[in-house]
Amino acid sequence: MLHRLRNDLNVVALGLSLLKRQLERDASAETRDMLRRIELAAQRCAKAVAATEPR
């Protein structure tokens, strides 16, 4: 289950990276701020998943 969630988070991170690259020049400050907030949320989720995985 955690493996699939980690894979999903990787897809989200990649999608955000591509979207950010496409919108960075033309996006409004509000859109750039929202992308930054989404990236931070995805990073927090990835850290939470990593913390629950057995080592």
Protein Blocks (a to p, Z undefined) as FASTA:
>chain_A
ZZmmmmmmmmmmmmmmmmmmmmmmmpcfklmmmmmmmmmmmmmmmmmmmmmpcZZ
